Amino acid sequence: MNVIFVITATGEEVLEMVSNDVAGLLAAVQGENVTFPFGNFKYDFHTLDHYLEDSVYRQELVIYLKADSNGITSL
């Protein structure tokens, strides 16, 4: 499934990836923090979007992140 990480405050997409373990990925991001080379974030919420592409219905998981108040986050 296509997975996109988005910063809630800005709407900026910071990572797009494909995962076959969506339940495991959601469990992981809901932990302490999500770390990227440019900062630490916390899970905010997620949505599961469905769309039609080339006559095939597809799913996309969008994971929204907020700045981690315990650390410095800079994009």
PyMOL commands that set and color helices and strands:
alter all, ss='L'
color gray80, all
select helices_A, chain A and resi 22-29
alter helices_A, ss='H'
color red, helices_A
select strands_A, chain A and resi 2-7+13-18+34-36+39-53+56-67
alter strands_A, ss='S'
color yellow, strands_A
deselect
rebuild
show_as cartoon
